Each structure stands twice: as structure tokens, then as C-alpha cells.
């Protein structure tokens, strides 16, 4: 049986909230990414674009898979050595980033630049997830990349809808995104 997109969308949003990540926090990242390019940018537009990203099946699948692995790791339910690798958020693991790229790739190359930027600077909610400020035993190995990727994709979606920002995106903006 193929799950409906709306069912997956609800499940993905619920999972994010359970991990204390709000769509508004992700929209804040989008706002900061796009503000240098758009004078009339609003938080509402950013939030709308975050929601649009979450309507994509590829995104829902990545959110559900990544958070599931974080939670199972917290519960100590993976087998060794994967359990230790994900628990310790080992830098050479890289699969967390690969999974997040399936979100970033939905909206083209500008998303990749934004993702790299967020991954490097770790602003706001990403910093919180990365440093586990709320709970010591929290595992967010996948979630920090997923949140960065959703923000990067939403910023990219806004850029694509504003062809005057960069002419080379005009053609792509005609596509069904
Ligand atoms: Ca990570």
C-alpha cells in the first residue's frame, strides 16, 4: 500500500514537533538566508515556503527516516558499530548529509549553496540541535542536517519564484516545483 502524501506530511510535521523543532524556527533560517536578496521578504512568505517543501514526498521520507534513526539511537536500539557511530555523531559518517541532500536536491543547485552555508555556520535552531543544549542524551545526528536542508530548500524555492534575483533561474522557475 502506498501511503498518501497528506498522511506522510502530517507524520513528518508531528515528528519534527516531537523533536522540538517548529516550522517557525525553520522559517527564521529561511528569512536570514533570503533577506540579502529580497527587500519585501516576510516571515509569512518564508513559513509558506517551508510548508510547501514539507508537502514533497521526498522531503517527508527523509524527515521520517532521519528522525527515526536519531530516536532509535537514543534508545540504544541499533546494532554496533552503527549505534556508536550515530550516537557519537562521527564526522566521517556522512550519511546524515547524504540523506539531507535528497531534500536539498528537490529545488536545484542554489539549495546546495544554502545548505553548505547553514552546515558551516550552524545558526539558531541548528546550533541548538548540534550542541544538544536541551538534553545531554539527545541524538540529533540526522535532524540538524534535515532542518538545514528544509531551510535551504525553502530559500531556494523563494529564489526560484523571484526570477529577477538571478536570470539563470528563469527557465527553472517555469518548471513545476
Ligand atoms: Ca549531522
py3Dmol code that shows the C-alpha trace and the ligand (Angstrom):
import py3Dmol

protein = """\
ATOM      1  CA  UNK A   1       0.000   0.000   0.000  1.00  0.00           C
ATOM      2  CA  UNK A   2       1.295   3.449  -0.921  1.00  0.00           C
ATOM      3  CA  UNK A   3       0.857   5.978   1.878  1.00  0.00           C
ATOM      4  CA  UNK A   4      -0.857   9.203   0.845  1.00  0.00           C
ATOM      5  CA  UNK A   5       1.245  12.364   0.777  1.00  0.00           C
ATOM      6  CA  UNK A   6      -1.037  14.113   3.265  1.00  0.00           C
ATOM      7  CA  UNK A   7      -0.645  11.248   5.733  1.00  0.00           C
ATOM      8  CA  UNK A   8       3.141  11.356   5.338  1.00  0.00           C
ATOM      9  CA  UNK A   9       3.072  15.165   5.623  1.00  0.00           C
ATOM     10  CA  UNK A  10       1.207  15.005   8.933  1.00  0.00           C
ATOM     11  CA  UNK A  11       3.555  12.311  10.225  1.00  0.00           C
ATOM     12  CA  UNK A  12       6.654  14.306   9.240  1.00  0.00           C
ATOM     13  CA  UNK A  13       5.356  17.514  10.884  1.00  0.00           C
ATOM     14  CA  UNK A  14       4.431  15.593  14.027  1.00  0.00           C
ATOM     15  CA  UNK A  15       7.904  14.068  14.181  1.00  0.00           C
ATOM     16  CA  UNK A  16       9.568  17.489  13.861  1.00  0.00           C
ATOM     17  CA  UNK A  17       7.408  18.896  16.675  1.00  0.00           C
ATOM     18  CA  UNK A  18       8.126  15.881  18.872  1.00  0.00           C
ATOM     19  CA  UNK A  19      11.810  16.739  18.434  1.00  0.00           C
ATOM     20  CA  UNK A  20      11.062  20.347  19.496  1.00  0.00           C
ATOM     21  CA  UNK A  21      11.609  21.856  16.075  1.00  0.00           C
ATOM     22  CA  UNK A  22       8.911  24.292  14.957  1.00  0.00           C
ATOM     23  CA  UNK A  23       8.212  25.336  11.379  1.00  0.00           C
ATOM     24  CA  UNK A  24       8.595  28.955  12.546  1.00  0.00           C
ATOM     25  CA  UNK A  25      12.183  28.257  13.621  1.00  0.00           C
ATOM     26  CA  UNK A  26      12.950  26.799  10.214  1.00  0.00           C
ATOM     27  CA  UNK A  27      11.272  29.817   8.587  1.00  0.00           C
ATOM     28  CA  UNK A  28      13.614  32.096  10.581  1.00  0.00           C
ATOM     29  CA  UNK A  29      16.592  30.416   8.922  1.00  0.00           C
ATOM     30  CA  UNK A  30      14.966  30.915   5.518  1.00  0.00           C
ATOM     31  CA  UNK A  31      14.369  34.580   6.318  1.00  0.00           C
ATOM     32  CA  UNK A  32      18.025  35.154   7.197  1.00  0.00           C
ATOM     33  CA  UNK A  33      19.183  33.323   4.059  1.00  0.00           C
ATOM     34  CA  UNK A  34      16.966  35.265   1.654  1.00  0.00           C
ATOM     35  CA  UNK A  35      16.861  38.739   3.247  1.00  0.00           C
ATOM     36  CA  UNK A  36      20.011  39.968   1.440  1.00  0.00           C
ATOM     37  CA  UNK A  37      18.286  39.268  -1.904  1.00  0.00           C
ATOM     38  CA  UNK A  38      14.695  40.351  -1.287  1.00  0.00           C
ATOM     39  CA  UNK A  39      13.629  43.679   0.224  1.00  0.00           C
ATOM     40  CA  UNK A  40       9.986  42.667   0.549  1.00  0.00           C
ATOM     41  CA  UNK A  41      10.663  39.361   2.293  1.00  0.00           C
ATOM     42  CA  UNK A  42       8.274  38.469   5.122  1.00  0.00           C
ATOM     43  CA  UNK A  43       8.274  35.722   7.730  1.00  0.00           C
ATOM     44  CA  UNK A  44       4.897  34.678   6.361  1.00  0.00           C
ATOM     45  CA  UNK A  45       6.381  34.035   2.912  1.00  0.00           C
ATOM     46  CA  UNK A  46       9.218  32.045   4.495  1.00  0.00           C
ATOM     47  CA  UNK A  47       6.790  29.948   6.535  1.00  0.00           C
ATOM     48  CA  UNK A  48       4.616  29.300   3.463  1.00  0.00           C
ATOM     49  CA  UNK A  49       7.678  28.038   1.616  1.00  0.00           C
ATOM     50  CA  UNK A  50       8.745  25.782   4.484  1.00  0.00           C
ATOM     51  CA  UNK A  51       5.258  24.258   4.402  1.00  0.00           C
ATOM     52  CA  UNK A  52       5.480  23.830   0.627  1.00  0.00           C
ATOM     53  CA  UNK A  53       8.785  21.981   0.987  1.00  0.00           C
ATOM     54  CA  UNK A  54       7.174  19.659   3.534  1.00  0.00           C
ATOM     55  CA  UNK A  55       4.466  18.757   1.018  1.00  0.00           C
ATOM     56  CA  UNK A  56       7.079  16.948  -1.099  1.00  0.00           C
ATOM     57  CA  UNK A  57       7.174  13.198  -0.679  1.00  0.00           C
ATOM     58  CA  UNK A  58      10.991  13.050  -0.935  1.00  0.00           C
ATOM     59  CA  UNK A  59      11.186  15.519   1.947  1.00  0.00           C
ATOM     60  CA  UNK A  60       8.665  13.643   4.075  1.00  0.00           C
ATOM     61  CA  UNK A  61      10.544  10.389   3.526  1.00  0.00           C
ATOM     62  CA  UNK A  62      13.868  11.965   4.513  1.00  0.00           C
ATOM     63  CA  UNK A  63      12.395  13.616   7.645  1.00  0.00           C
ATOM     64  CA  UNK A  64      10.771  10.386   8.815  1.00  0.00           C
ATOM     65  CA  UNK A  65      13.846   8.246   8.126  1.00  0.00           C
ATOM     66  CA  UNK A  66      16.359  10.619   9.721  1.00  0.00           C
ATOM     67  CA  UNK A  67      14.370  11.291  12.880  1.00  0.00           C
ATOM     68  CA  UNK A  68      13.607   7.582  13.263  1.00  0.00           C
ATOM     69  CA  UNK A  69      17.324   6.795  13.218  1.00  0.00           C
ATOM     70  CA  UNK A  70      18.057   9.535  15.780  1.00  0.00           C
ATOM     71  CA  UNK A  71      15.320   8.235  18.094  1.00  0.00           C
ATOM     72  CA  UNK A  72      16.322   4.570  17.753  1.00  0.00           C
ATOM     73  CA  UNK A  73      19.914   5.592  18.505  1.00  0.00           C
ATOM     74  CA  UNK A  74      18.796   7.471  21.628  1.00  0.00           C
ATOM     75  CA  UNK A  75      17.023   4.292  22.710  1.00  0.00           C
ATOM     76  CA  UNK A  76      20.158   2.233  22.035  1.00  0.00           C
ATOM     77  CA  UNK A  77      18.315   0.029  19.558  1.00  0.00           C
ATOM     78  CA  UNK A  78      20.785  -0.045  16.668  1.00  0.00           C
ATOM     79  CA  UNK A  79      23.473  -2.669  16.309  1.00  0.00           C
ATOM     80  CA  UNK A  80      27.166  -1.984  16.772  1.00  0.00           C
ATOM     81  CA  UNK A  81      29.087  -0.252  15.247  1.00  0.00           C
ATOM     82  CA  UNK A  82      26.296   1.890  13.712  1.00  0.00           C
ATOM     83  CA  UNK A  83      24.855   2.593  17.185  1.00  0.00           C
ATOM     84  CA  UNK A  84      28.107   4.178  18.379  1.00  0.00           C
ATOM     85  CA  UNK A  85      28.773   5.968  15.086  1.00  0.00           C
ATOM     86  CA  UNK A  86      25.403   7.751  15.056  1.00  0.00           C
ATOM     87  CA  UNK A  87      25.391   8.307  18.823  1.00  0.00           C
ATOM     88  CA  UNK A  88      28.787   9.991  18.705  1.00  0.00           C
ATOM     89  CA  UNK A  89      27.866  11.945  15.531  1.00  0.00           C
ATOM     90  CA  UNK A  90      31.160  10.920  13.971  1.00  0.00           C
ATOM     91  CA  UNK A  91      32.369  13.403  11.408  1.00  0.00           C
ATOM     92  CA  UNK A  92      33.288  10.815   8.787  1.00  0.00           C
ATOM     93  CA  UNK A  93      29.864   9.120   8.846  1.00  0.00           C
ATOM     94  CA  UNK A  94      28.371  11.418   6.191  1.00  0.00           C
ATOM     95  CA  UNK A  95      25.108   9.516   5.639  1.00  0.00           C
ATOM     96  CA  UNK A  96      23.202  12.192   7.592  1.00  0.00           C
ATOM     97  CA  UNK A  97      24.313  14.720   4.995  1.00  0.00           C
ATOM     98  CA  UNK A  98      23.587  12.369   2.097  1.00  0.00           C
ATOM     99  CA  UNK A  99      20.040  11.848   3.358  1.00  0.00           C
ATOM    100  CA  UNK A 100      19.571  15.614   3.762  1.00  0.00           C
ATOM    101  CA  UNK A 101      20.713  16.149   0.169  1.00  0.00           C
ATOM    102  CA  UNK A 102      17.621  14.295  -1.023  1.00  0.00           C
ATOM    103  CA  UNK A 103      15.712  17.289   0.397  1.00  0.00           C
ATOM    104  CA  UNK A 104      18.095  19.949  -0.933  1.00  0.00           C
ATOM    105  CA  UNK A 105      18.134  18.484  -4.445  1.00  0.00           C
ATOM    106  CA  UNK A 106      14.387  18.945  -4.894  1.00  0.00           C
ATOM    107  CA  UNK A 107      14.893  22.655  -5.637  1.00  0.00           C
ATOM    108  CA  UNK A 108      18.126  22.734  -7.579  1.00  0.00           C
ATOM    109  CA  UNK A 109      21.647  23.997  -7.147  1.00  0.00           C
ATOM    110  CA  UNK A 110      21.060  27.151  -5.094  1.00  0.00           C
ATOM    111  CA  UNK A 111      19.784  24.899  -2.321  1.00  0.00           C
ATOM    112  CA  UNK A 112      23.155  23.219  -2.126  1.00  0.00           C
ATOM    113  CA  UNK A 113      24.925  26.539  -1.532  1.00  0.00           C
ATOM    114  CA  UNK A 114      22.469  27.443   1.209  1.00  0.00           C
ATOM    115  CA  UNK A 115      22.818  24.014   2.783  1.00  0.00           C
ATOM    116  CA  UNK A 116      26.604  24.320   2.868  1.00  0.00           C
ATOM    117  CA  UNK A 117      26.306  27.755   4.446  1.00  0.00           C
ATOM    118  CA  UNK A 118      23.958  26.551   7.208  1.00  0.00           C
ATOM    119  CA  UNK A 119      26.068  23.457   7.823  1.00  0.00           C
ATOM    120  CA  UNK A 120      29.156  25.618   8.293  1.00  0.00           C
ATOM    121  CA  UNK A 121      27.730  28.458  10.404  1.00  0.00           C
ATOM    122  CA  UNK A 122      25.054  26.482  12.304  1.00  0.00           C
ATOM    123  CA  UNK A 123      22.843  29.468  13.171  1.00  0.00           C
ATOM    124  CA  UNK A 124      19.944  29.479  15.643  1.00  0.00           C
ATOM    125  CA  UNK A 125      17.964  26.222  15.845  1.00  0.00           C
ATOM    126  CA  UNK A 126      20.747  24.276  14.102  1.00  0.00           C
ATOM    127  CA  UNK A 127      23.198  25.325  16.782  1.00  0.00           C
ATOM    128  CA  UNK A 128      20.743  24.206  19.454  1.00  0.00           C
ATOM    129  CA  UNK A 129      20.333  20.800  17.810  1.00  0.00           C
ATOM    130  CA  UNK A 130      24.051  20.454  17.237  1.00  0.00           C
ATOM    131  CA  UNK A 131      25.117  21.291  20.782  1.00  0.00           C
ATOM    132  CA  UNK A 132      22.291  19.330  22.490  1.00  0.00           C
ATOM    133  CA  UNK A 133      21.642  22.241  24.854  1.00  0.00           C
ATOM    134  CA  UNK A 134      18.271  20.914  25.944  1.00  0.00           C
ATOM    135  CA  UNK A 135      19.193  17.354  26.861  1.00  0.00           C
ATOM    136  CA  UNK A 136      22.571  15.699  27.233  1.00  0.00           C
ATOM    137  CA  UNK A 137      21.395  12.312  25.969  1.00  0.00           C
ATOM    138  CA  UNK A 138      19.758  13.737  22.862  1.00  0.00           C
ATOM    139  CA  UNK A 139      20.832  12.421  19.459  1.00  0.00           C
ATOM    140  CA  UNK A 140      20.308  14.847  16.574  1.00  0.00           C
ATOM    141  CA  UNK A 141      22.848  13.431  14.150  1.00  0.00           C
ATOM    142  CA  UNK A 142      20.303  13.380  11.322  1.00  0.00           C
ATOM    143  CA  UNK A 143      17.978  16.146  12.497  1.00  0.00           C
ATOM    144  CA  UNK A 144      20.434  19.054  12.275  1.00  0.00           C
ATOM    145  CA  UNK A 145      21.071  18.260   8.616  1.00  0.00           C
ATOM    146  CA  UNK A 146      17.379  17.712   7.907  1.00  0.00           C
ATOM    147  CA  UNK A 147      16.432  21.093   9.376  1.00  0.00           C
ATOM    148  CA  UNK A 148      19.259  22.797   7.443  1.00  0.00           C
ATOM    149  CA  UNK A 149      18.097  21.066   4.272  1.00  0.00           C
ATOM    150  CA  UNK A 150      14.447  22.085   4.687  1.00  0.00           C
ATOM    151  CA  UNK A 151      15.514  25.709   5.251  1.00  0.00           C
ATOM    152  CA  UNK A 152      17.908  25.600   2.295  1.00  0.00           C
ATOM    153  CA  UNK A 153      15.232  24.101   0.043  1.00  0.00           C
ATOM    154  CA  UNK A 154      12.642  26.685   1.127  1.00  0.00           C
ATOM    155  CA  UNK A 155      15.118  29.530   0.481  1.00  0.00           C
ATOM    156  CA  UNK A 156      15.836  28.034  -2.909  1.00  0.00           C
ATOM    157  CA  UNK A 157      12.117  27.782  -3.652  1.00  0.00           C
ATOM    158  CA  UNK A 158      11.732  31.513  -2.893  1.00  0.00           C
ATOM    159  CA  UNK A 159      14.709  32.358  -5.114  1.00  0.00           C
ATOM    160  CA  UNK A 160      13.240  30.324  -7.973  1.00  0.00           C
ATOM    161  CA  UNK A 161       9.953  32.193  -7.676  1.00  0.00           C
ATOM    162  CA  UNK A 162      11.796  35.523  -8.000  1.00  0.00           C
ATOM    163  CA  UNK A 163      13.457  35.229 -11.424  1.00  0.00           C
ATOM    164  CA  UNK A 164      14.750  38.817 -11.268  1.00  0.00           C
ATOM    165  CA  UNK A 165      17.067  37.693  -8.452  1.00  0.00           C
ATOM    166  CA  UNK A 166      19.157  35.689 -10.865  1.00  0.00           C
ATOM    167  CA  UNK A 167      18.427  35.344 -14.566  1.00  0.00           C
ATOM    168  CA  UNK A 168      19.754  31.815 -14.802  1.00  0.00           C
ATOM    169  CA  UNK A 169      16.842  30.616 -12.674  1.00  0.00           C
ATOM    170  CA  UNK A 170      14.193  31.949 -15.044  1.00  0.00           C
ATOM    171  CA  UNK A 171      13.867  28.743 -17.035  1.00  0.00           C
ATOM    172  CA  UNK A 172      13.848  26.517 -13.976  1.00  0.00           C
ATOM    173  CA  UNK A 173      11.150  28.653 -12.394  1.00  0.00           C
ATOM    174  CA  UNK A 174       8.849  27.640 -15.222  1.00  0.00           C
ATOM    175  CA  UNK A 175       9.083  24.046 -14.100  1.00  0.00           C
ATOM    176  CA  UNK A 176       6.514  22.561 -11.781  1.00  0.00           C
ATOM    177  CA  UNK A 177       8.292  22.891  -8.448  1.00  0.00           C
TER     178      UNK A 177
END
"""
ligand_1 = """\
1
CA
Ca 24.602 15.792 11.382
"""
view = py3Dmol.view(width=600, height=400)
view.addModel(protein, "pdb")
view.setStyle({"model": 0}, {"cartoon": {"style": "trace"}})
view.addModel(ligand_1, "xyz")
view.setStyle({"model": 1}, {"stick": {}})
view.zoomTo()
view.show()
